């Protein structure tokens, strides 16, 4: 027993080294700020809230135009006004950070040279920090279910370096912050439901808080919150009803209050396609990847196994599918219900994007809409690994991880743009 504890302690230090290395690389990446469509859309809201006290990003014709609104196509028309198409919670947090930075350092968006340091701080706090949280809770969740320390170390390293989570860990986006809420949500939800964590009220509150923030950051990934929450409700009905609800209330009230006040509806603007078709909208005559209208089978192939294919660019995620297959075939798989729940969530996300989108997430490396599902696939893969013992399988895993790490590094160097993937250059050619 003492020898096992010593071994676990040593490997805990190795896991910490891996996490620190990944977070350090992510932090160094903020030296290079990319102010593209998604950044400008959110910054248009920050500008409007701080300069004019409104969520509407357009201005009367006799007044100077919002400079960030002019540089983004990610906007929609509601009630005859323009707003960012991005959910409001992250821009609201960015606004608070900007006001703090302006008060402390005098950085002002009126001065173009101040934009870079402002965005660097926002990237550190809103992306790099959630990346660190995600890695820590991923490792903690593995410790609940995976006994072999070598296997835990491998999957922590895979989470740290082998997916788009690392690829987008230095640039402003909503997916990495969502993963930063997904992992503690899963840790507390699964830990409480399985009985591996004592049923303390504060754990239910944190579960609800993280799940609600995840909803406000990346709505489709909320399917994992729903599935975990339903199981937790089944296992601990009273605590879930009382304490989880307490954690959920704050973020959801803020989110729905903003949406209802600004748009007249609590529903996401993405559910109303007419909002995108205002007179000067790019979406009337889309270009590039947004103009593609491929048959659904072709689209499905390319975002799973093709040019933007998650399983071709990041083949370590294939182990998640193997974990699902094993769980379907055998009832004695450890954590079988959690694996099948993760697979169900991934399937529903896939169907949603297949039926409701067509542009591969815009001009971005890979299929970025899958970022929130990648840690779940890795956890499913870790479950499969627990049942596979031949030494040669380690060679297969290392090969899959090496290809995935290359794609993640390529993504990290340049996450925004069309046909940047090695699959587009070497295998399938450009998308249009």
C-alpha positions in Angstrom: 0.0 0.0 0.0 2.8 2.4 1.0 4.7 1.7 -2.3 1.5 2.3 -4.3 1.0 5.7 -2.6 4.6 6.6 -3.3 4.2 5.7 -6.9 1.0 7.7 -7.2 2.7 10.7 -5.6 5.5 10.5 -8.1 3.1 10.3 -11.0 1.0 13.1 -9.6 4.2 15.3 -9.9 4.7 14.1 -13.5 1.1 15.0 -14.4 1.6 18.4 -12.8 4.7 18.9 -15.0 2.7 18.0 -18.1 -0.1 20.4 -17.1 2.4 23.3 -16.3 4.2 22.7 -19.6 1.0 22.9 -21.6 -0.3 26.0 -19.8 3.1 27.7 -20.2 3.0 27.1 -24.0 -0.6 28.5 -24.1 0.5 31.5 -22.1 3.4 32.2 -24.4 1.1 32.0 -27.3 -0.8 35.1 -26.3 2.3 37.1 -27.4 0.7 36.8 -30.9 -2.8 38.3 -30.9 -5.2 37.4 -33.7 -8.1 39.9 -33.9 -10.4 38.2 -36.4 -14.1 38.0 -36.9 -14.9 36.4 -33.5 -12.7 38.8 -31.5 -14.1 41.9 -33.3 -17.7 40.7 -32.8 -17.2 40.5 -29.1 -15.1 43.6 -28.9 -17.9 45.5 -30.7 -20.1 44.7 -27.8 -17.4 45.8 -25.3 -17.0 49.1 -27.2 -20.7 49.7 -27.3 -21.3 48.9 -23.6 -18.5 51.1 -22.4 -18.9 54.0 -24.8 -22.7 54.1 -25.2 -24.2 51.8 -22.5 -26.0 49.6 -24.9 -25.7 46.1 -26.3 -26.6 47.4 -29.8 -23.4 47.8 -31.8 -24.6 50.0 -34.6 -24.7 53.8 -34.4 -26.9 56.5 -35.9 -25.6 57.6 -39.3 -24.5 61.0 -38.0 -22.3 59.5 -35.4 -18.9 57.7 -35.8 -19.2 54.0 -36.6 -18.3 51.4 -34.0 -14.8 50.4 -35.3 -15.2 46.7 -34.3 -18.6 46.4 -35.8 -17.2 47.5 -39.1 -14.6 44.7 -39.0 -16.9 41.7 -38.3 -19.6 39.8 -40.1 -20.6 38.0 -36.9 -23.6 40.2 -36.2 -27.4 40.0 -36.5 -30.4 42.4 -36.7 -33.0 42.4 -33.9 -35.6 45.1 -33.5 -34.1 47.0 -36.3 -30.7 47.2 -34.6 -27.5 45.3 -34.8 -26.0 43.1 -32.1 -23.1 40.7 -31.9 -24.2 37.1 -32.8 -22.1 35.9 -29.9 -23.8 34.8 -26.6 -23.6 37.7 -24.1 -21.8 36.2 -21.1 -18.2 36.3 -22.4 -18.6 39.8 -23.8 -20.0 40.9 -20.5 -17.0 39.5 -18.6 -14.7 41.1 -21.2 -16.4 44.5 -20.6 -15.7 44.2 -16.8 -12.1 43.3 -17.5 -11.7 46.2 -19.9 -13.1 48.7 -17.4 -10.6 47.3 -14.8 -7.7 47.5 -17.2 -8.6 51.0 -18.2 -8.8 52.1 -14.6 -5.5 50.4 -13.6 -3.3 51.1 -16.6 -5.1 53.7 -18.7 -5.5 51.3 -21.6 -8.3 52.7 -23.8 -9.8 51.3 -27.0 -9.7 54.8 -28.4 -6.0 54.2 -28.8 -5.4 51.4 -31.3 -2.0 50.5 -29.8 -3.7 49.6 -26.5 -5.8 46.8 -28.2 -3.0 44.2 -28.1 -2.3 44.3 -24.4 -6.0 44.4 -23.6 -6.6 41.3 -25.7 -3.5 39.6 -24.3 -4.9 40.0 -20.7 -8.3 38.8 -21.9 -6.7 35.7 -23.6 -4.8 34.9 -20.4 -7.8 35.2 -18.1 -10.6 33.9 -20.3 -8.8 31.2 -22.3 -5.4 30.1 -20.8 -6.8 30.0 -17.2 -9.8 27.9 -18.2 -7.4 25.6 -20.1 -5.5 25.1 -16.9 -8.8 24.4 -15.0 -9.8 21.9 -17.7 -6.5 20.0 -17.4 -6.5 19.9 -13.6 -10.0 18.5 -13.4 -9.4 16.1 -16.3 -6.6 14.6 -14.3 -8.7 14.6 -11.1 -11.5 12.8 -12.9 -9.1 10.2 -14.3 -7.9 9.5 -10.7 -11.4 8.5 -9.7 -11.6 5.7 -12.3 -8.1 4.8 -13.7 -5.8 3.0 -11.3 -2.7 2.6 -13.5 -0.5 5.7 -13.2 1.2 5.3 -16.5 -2.2 5.2 -18.3 -3.4 8.3 -16.4 -0.2 10.1 -17.4 -0.7 9.2 -21.0 -4.3 10.5 -21.1 -3.4 13.7 -19.2 -0.7 14.3 -21.8 -3.2 13.6 -24.6 -5.6 16.1 -23.2 -2.8 18.7 -22.8 -1.3 18.4 -26.2 -3.3 16.3 -28.6 -6.6 18.0 -29.3 -7.9 21.4 -30.5 -8.3 22.4 -26.9 -4.6 23.0 -26.9 -4.8 24.4 -30.4 -7.2 27.2 -29.4 -5.7 27.7 -25.9 -4.0 31.0 -26.7 -6.6 32.9 -28.8 -10.0 34.3 -27.8 -12.8 31.9 -28.4 -15.8 30.4 -26.5 -14.9 26.8 -26.8 -11.9 26.6 -24.4 -13.7 28.5 -21.7 -16.6 26.0 -22.1 -14.2 23.1 -21.7 -12.9 24.9 -18.6 -16.4 24.6 -17.2 -17.1 21.1 -18.7 -14.4 19.3 -16.8 -15.2 20.4 -13.2 -18.9 19.9 -14.1 -18.1 16.3 -15.0 -15.8 15.8 -12.1 -18.3 16.8 -9.5 -21.3 15.3 -11.4 -19.8 11.9 -12.0 -18.0 11.9 -8.7 -21.1 12.6 -6.7 -23.3 10.2 -8.8 -20.8 7.4 -8.4 -20.3 7.9 -4.7 -16.6 8.5 -5.1 -17.1 12.0 -3.8 -19.0 12.7 -0.5 -22.4 14.4 -1.1 -21.5 17.8 0.3 -23.9 20.7 -0.7 -21.1 22.9 -2.0 -20.2 20.2 -4.6 -23.7 20.3 -6.0 -23.6 24.1 -6.1 -20.3 24.1 -8.0 -21.7 21.4 -10.4 -24.7 23.7 -11.1 -22.6 26.8 -11.5 -20.2 25.2 -14.0 -23.0 23.7 -15.9 -24.9 27.0 -16.2 -21.7 28.9 -17.3 -21.1 26.2 -19.9 -24.6 26.8 -21.2 -23.9 30.5 -21.6 -20.5 29.8 -23.3 -21.2 27.0 -25.7 -24.9 26.0 -25.9 -24.6 22.7 -27.9 -22.1 21.2 -25.4 -24.8 21.6 -22.7 -26.0 18.2 -23.7 -23.3 16.8 -21.4 -24.6 18.9 -18.6 -28.2 17.6 -19.2 -27.2 14.0 -19.3 -25.0 14.3 -16.2 -27.6 16.3 -14.4 -30.3 13.8 -15.0 -28.2 11.0 -13.7 -27.2 13.1 -10.6 -30.9 13.9 -10.0 -31.7 10.2 -10.1 -28.9 9.4 -7.6 -29.3 12.4 -5.3 -32.8 13.9 -6.0 -33.0 16.2 -2.9 -29.5 17.6 -3.0 -29.7 18.1 -6.8 -33.0 19.9 -6.7 -31.9 22.2 -3.9 -28.2 22.9 -4.2 -27.7 22.5 -7.9 -30.6 24.8 -8.6 -28.8 27.4 -6.3 -25.7 27.1 -8.4 -27.5 27.4 -11.7 -29.6 30.4 -11.0 -27.1 33.2 -11.1 -25.6 32.7 -14.6 -28.9 31.7 -16.2 -30.7 34.8 -14.8 -28.1 37.1 -16.1 -28.0 35.4 -19.5 -31.8 35.3 -20.0 -32.3 38.8 -18.7 -29.8 40.2 -21.2 -31.3 38.2 -24.1 -34.9 39.1 -23.3 -34.1 42.8 -22.8 -32.0 43.1 -26.0 -33.8 40.8 -28.4 -37.3 40.4 -26.8 -36.7 36.6 -26.5 -34.7 34.4 -24.2 -33.8 32.1 -27.2 -30.4 32.3 -29.0 -30.4 34.4 -32.1 -29.0 31.4 -34.0 -32.5 29.9 -33.8 -33.9 32.8 -36.0 -32.2 32.7 -39.4 -34.0 35.9 -40.4 -31.8 37.8 -38.0 -28.8 37.1 -40.3 -30.5 38.4 -43.5 -30.5 42.2 -42.9 -29.8 44.5 -45.8 -26.0 44.7 -45.6 -25.4 41.2 -44.2 -22.6 39.1 -45.6 -24.9 36.1 -45.0 -27.1 37.0 -47.9 -24.2 36.2 -50.2 -21.8 34.1 -48.1 -18.2 33.4 -49.3 -15.6 30.8 -48.7 -16.5 27.9 -46.4 -19.7 29.7 -45.4 -20.9 29.4 -49.0 -20.5 25.6 -49.2 -23.8 23.7 -49.6 -22.5 20.1 -49.8 -24.8 17.0 -49.6 -25.1 16.0 -45.9 -23.2 12.7 -46.3 -20.3 14.6 -47.8 -20.4 17.2 -45.1 -20.5 14.4 -42.4 -17.6 12.7 -44.0 -15.4 15.8 -44.1 -16.0 16.9 -40.5 -15.4 13.4 -39.1 -12.9 11.6 -41.4 -12.2 14.0 -44.3 -10.6 17.4 -44.8 -11.7 18.8 -41.5 -12.1 15.4 -40.0 -11.8 15.3 -36.2 -10.8 11.6 -36.3 -8.2 12.1 -39.1 -6.6 15.2 -37.6 -6.8 13.9 -34.0 -6.9 10.1 -34.3 -6.3 9.6 -30.6 -10.0 10.4 -30.4 -10.8 7.2 -32.3 -10.2 5.4 -28.9 -13.4 7.1 -27.7 -15.3 5.3 -30.4 -13.6 2.0 -29.5 -14.6 2.7 -25.9 -18.2 3.1 -27.0 -18.1 -0.1 -29.0 -16.7 -2.1 -26.1 -19.3 -0.7 -23.7 -22.1 -1.7 -26.1 -20.7 -5.2 -26.4 -19.7 -5.9 -22.8 -21.6 -5.2 -19.6 -18.5 -5.6 -17.4 -16.8 -2.4 -18.8 -15.8 -0.1 -15.9 -17.9 3.0 -16.0 -20.0 1.5 -18.8 -23.0 3.9 -18.2 -20.7 7.0 -18.3 -19.1 5.9 -21.6 -22.5 5.2 -23.2 -23.8 8.6 -21.9 -20.8 10.3 -23.4 -21.4 8.5 -26.7 -25.0 9.6 -26.7 -24.0 13.2 -26.1 -21.5 13.1 -28.9 -24.0 11.5 -31.3 -26.6 14.2 -30.5 -24.0 17.0 -31.0 -23.0 15.4 -34.3 -26.7 15.2 -35.5 -27.3 18.8 -34.5 -24.3 20.1 -36.5 -25.0 17.8 -39.4 -28.7 19.0 -39.7 -28.3 22.6 -38.8 -24.9 23.8 -40.2 -22.9 23.6 -43.3 -19.7 25.6 -43.0 -17.3 23.5 -40.8 -17.2 26.3 -38.2 -16.1 28.9 -40.7 -12.5 29.7 -41.5 -10.9 27.8 -38.7 -8.5 24.9 -38.2 -10.5 21.6 -38.1 -14.0 21.3 -37.0 -13.9 23.7 -34.0 -17.5 23.0 -32.9 -16.3 19.6 -31.7 -13.8 21.1 -29.2 -16.1 20.7 -26.2 -16.7 17.0 -27.0 -13.0 16.1 -27.3 -12.3 15.7 -23.6 -15.3 13.4 -23.4 -14.0 11.2 -26.2 -10.6 11.0 -24.4 -12.3 9.9 -21.2 -14.1 7.2 -23.2 -10.8 6.2 -24.7 -9.2 5.9 -21.3 -12.1 3.5 -20.3 -11.2 1.4 -23.4 -7.5 1.4 -22.5 -8.4 0.0 -19.0 -9.6 -3.2 -20.7 -6.8 -3.5 -23.3 -3.6 -5.0 -21.9 -1.2 -6.1 -24.8 2.0 -4.1 -24.9 1.8 -3.5 -28.6 -1.3 -1.4 -28.1 0.9 1.2 -26.4 2.7 1.6 -29.8 -0.6 2.2 -31.5 -1.6 4.8 -28.9 1.7 6.6 -29.2 1.4 6.8 -33.0 -2.2 8.1 -32.8 -1.1 10.7 -30.2 1.9 11.8 -32.3 -0.3 12.6 -35.3 -2.8 14.3 -33.0 -0.1 16.4 -31.3 1.2 17.5 -34.7 -2.3 18.7 -35.7 -2.8 20.4 -32.3 0.5 22.2 -32.7 -0.3 23.2 -36.3 -3.7 24.5 -35.0 -2.0 26.4 -32.1 0.3 28.2 -34.5 -2.5 29.4 -36.7 -6.1 28.5 -35.6 -8.0 30.9 -37.9 -8.1 30.5 -41.7 -9.4 28.3 -44.5 -7.8 25.0 -45.5 -4.8 25.3 -43.1 -5.0 21.6 -42.1 -2.4 19.1 -43.4 -5.3 17.0 -44.6 -6.2 19.8 -47.0 -2.6 20.2 -48.2 -1.6 16.6 -48.5 -4.8 14.5 -49.0 -8.0 16.2 -50.1 -7.0 19.6 -51.5 -8.7 22.9 -50.8 -12.4 22.9 -49.8 -13.4 25.5 -52.5 
